Amino acid sequence: MCGIVGYIGNKKAIPVLINGLSKLEYRGYDSAGVSVNENGVLKVIKCKGRLSCLEDRLEAEKLEGCMGIGHTRWATHGEPNDVNSHPHISQSGEIAVVHNGIIENYMQIKEFLAGQGYTFQSETDTEVIAHLVEYYYEGSLVDAVMKVIDEIEGSYALGVLCRDEQDMFVCARKDSPLIIGLGEGENFIASDIPAILEYTRNIYILEDKEVAILKRDSVQVFNSLGAPVKKEVFKVDWNVEAAEKGGFEHFMMKEMYEEPKVVRDTINPRIQNGELVLDSINITKEDIDKLDKIYIVACGTAYHAGVIGKYIIERLCRIPVEVDVASEFRYRDPLISERNMTIIISQSGETLDTLFALREARKGGSRILSIVNVVGSSIARDSDDVLYTWAGPEIAVASTKAYNTQLAALYLVALDLGLKKGTITKEQVNSILDEIKKIPSGIEEILKYKDGIQKFAHAHFNSKSIFFIGRSLDYALSMEGSLKLKEISYIHSEAYAGGELKHGTIALIEKGTLVVCPMTQDCLFEKMVSNIREVKARGAVVLAITQEKHREELEKTADMVLTIPDVDSLVAPISAVTPLQLFAYYMAIERGCDVDKPRNLAKSVTVE
Ligand code: F6R
């Protein structure tokens, strides 16, 4: 998704903007641009392509100003090209704007402005903001921006420069993330913390419809009525290295190597003196007894974690669970009542569909528990209870370590609810916790055999279509394995429930078709062996993933067996996903794909 950086201080703005934008590249983008105020002239340089293209242009045309805004664009309205790139400049060059989000009523505004004599250069929704700010500007930029945000509908994070205001700029947000970095004699705006972490650890998190004026020595924040807001300073407690590659070729590999640590970080603080302690969740036994249904709502990888959540919560708590993709949930008029709880899962805490699904659930009276990675994100702030996954910054677009921690967090929630409800005993909880504690060292073992996975990928990277089949928790795992493969290697892939394949899709299995089979569920092991026989009878090549104890037996049937250290079937998905992630990674590498920045994808999906 689009990335925004803004700067005012004593340094030249361009290097700070470019450096910040480079830290936001992970979000996905197709063009980039900057604008600085140079002695009362707004200079704009922007172009399609990578930041390096922008840097080449900046080489030719030196911009010296100490205040500026920068942007990486992920196209929504209008193709990626130089003209559609941000910043957008207003008719008379008075205003420059960068924007992340979608202005839903931009056509009406465009018509209105056209009637006022404004002409448009781009196909974007953003350009109307630049003209509209100019239209309202009567000497106070903040007043003009206030008027504009009163009129626009949709989502936005905005950085706005004005030609006539050389010692300040303005930013605002609604439903798209924006933070303010507080420096000494300099201040910043950014879509995400890594962009400014090199300069400051003190930030303000802007709330919806807040507007701020940034000067060198001050930041003033106002609510939508124009009243000053006293913000709390949020101190970032992780360091720059956490958002850098640290010797790994790709963020994705680095982040897989972090899985043992982040799973430990997510579970260890919640086990005190051998007892499960989720003190951020204030649900009592009475609250739980009242529940007649739990919804789990999320997108993409987080949704796949939710599918596992459904199985384990139903199994351990005996409460019906419906799991939904957020973009469907929010529009399907779900039957929500005060007897529901909705578990929202999100790494970024900013995914727009997930945020709006949360609001839909709340409107119906549901309690909201969120499992979120980014502290202080919109979803975390809108929830009744938050269980943070301590995965640290996840930079690779393809989610890896965050998924392992989402699963770990879901197990903790299921155990907490089940224990309070009385559907599981303390002894059961302790024995499951003992199994969960084995996971981090299990992942360490799995990472050691990555070369074997690379060899297998080398032999199969030309596959045209790959199937993932599994049963129960392994079916949920199959969905995640298949998504990972698709998104970074661009190989067509589908996930099927093992028993469902023969109801149609098995027609596609032919000689050499690769079928990947997670098989961590002991009680369904034999059923999966039968499924393997079915596909092998039609010529499939089978890659199976199972516990070490099943290796010998499975080697008789599958072509390649990857094992995870023995662990109870219930918790096995937390480590069994790692070989699937490694498989996707090496398939992508073998095919020469840019694993950290796959095509068409964005890290934090802040538009619908
Ligand atoms: C896939 C991936 C996406 C995200 C999805 C939700 O690797 O990263 O599918 O899982 O966009 O994002 P969050 O968890 O930030 O809400």
Residues whose N, C-alpha, C, O or C-beta is under 5 A from the ligand:
A	BS01	F6R	C299 G300 T301 A302 I345 S346 Q347 S348 G349 T351 V397 A398 S399 K603 V605
